[in-house]
Amino acid sequence: MQNNAPQMIPSEMASAVNLLVHPAAGMAAASALGLGLASQAFGIWLGAFNGASEVSQKLFQSFEGASGYDNGKAVAGKDASRPAKAASEPAKTHQPQALDKPSAPDDLKAITGVGPKLEMVLNGYGIWTYRQIAEWTDAEIAWMDDTLGFRGRIRRDDWVGQAAALQDGQRVK
């Protein structure tokens, strides 16, 4: 009985078929492919895990001082893990005052640059009304800008001015 397999296989594949003729060669080829795919998948997973851990650390750092807890331990007064500032040194940034959710929160999406997801983030920080944003100080704007990673976007979009106008019943563009 004559083997017609080489004639039935395209010429481009003939050299690859020879690798699979011997069982050990076939296993070596399959192992190489499997290890390559596994290492690629592990690299993707490791990168996603690293990114998620960086984001969670940043979020926990922003909530650490506001919650009154530091690494699960109650902190009285100031955060003990950070060095105390001199009494004459003014705070450069300050978290805006959070409020409990009012019965009728304002539609923060009316402010240019605030979409549904950003509105949820602001609500997570206790920002529910135009009045809160309209009364932000420079330090509070700097804190929120830094926390959200906006690099000056709050001032560029004039959230404070827009919120003041919306609070007074005016429409903004």
CORFENPE-V767294 format. One line per field, one symbol per residue. psi: psi as a letter, one per 40 degrees, with the letter a starting at -180 (. if undefined). A space follows every 50 residues. Layout:
psi = ???
//
This chain:
psi = hihedddehiddeddddddedhdddddddddddddddddddddddddddd ddddddddddddedddeeihfehhhhbiheeiiiiidehihdihhihiii hidgiigeeehhehadddddddddeeheidddddehiddddddddddefe feddddefdddddddddeeiii.
//
